[in-house]
């Protein structure tokens, strides 16, 4: 069984719940690829930057459920999780 961790992040009115599994680097937000969910390039890069810094960008899969607030608050909630 693969190791799975669950994290929660909150920013303003947004709440993000992340599940992180061993994998190949896919990043899914609310059932969509992160490229489809987040249209702004700077938001996408800031979310992915945390995985790059920790050298996990190609080693884990991230599945995020985000609700509430606007897109910037949701992005920050994902980063804080």
N, C-alpha and C positions, 0 to 999 in steps of 0.2 A: 504494500500500500504506500502510495506517495505521501510525503510530508505535506500537510496543508496548514497554513496559518491564516487567521482571520483578524483583520484590523479595522478600527473605526476612526474616522477623522471628522471633525466638525469645524465649519468656518461660517460665520454669520448665520444664515438660515439653512445652509446646506449641510447634509449629512452624507458621508461616503462610507460604504462598507466594502472592504477589499478582501478577497480570498487569493492567497498566493500559493501556487503549487510548483513543483519541479516541472520544467517543460522547456519549450523552445523559444520563448520570448513573445508570445502573443499577448496583447493587451486589449481586453474587451470591457466596454463601459455600457451598461444597460442593454446588453445583447448586441451591441454594434462594435465594430472595430474602432479603435480610438481615432483613426483618421476620418471615419465617417461621423463619429459623435461630436468631436471637437473640430470646428471649422477653422479656428484661428491657429496659425502656425506657431506663434509664440507660446500659446497655451499648451499646445501639444508637446512642444519641445521641453517646456518647464516640467511637465508631468513625467516625461521619459528621462529627464536629466538625473533624477534620483537613482534610477536603476543603472544608468551609465556610470555614475560616480562610485557606486558600490560593486561594479563589475557583475551585475546580475541581469543585464539587458537581454542576453541570449540564454539564460539559465533557468528562468522562472516564467510562468504564465500568470497574468494578473486578470482577475475577473472582478469588476467593480460595479456596485449598485449605488447610484447617486440620486438623491431627491432633494427638493427644496431649493430656494434661492435662484440666482442667476448663474450663467456659465462661468464667470470668474470665481464666484464663491464655491461652485462645484469643483472647479480645477484646484483651488486651494485646499478644499476638504480632502481631495484625493492625495495631494502632496503631504498633508499633515497625517494622513493615515499611514 
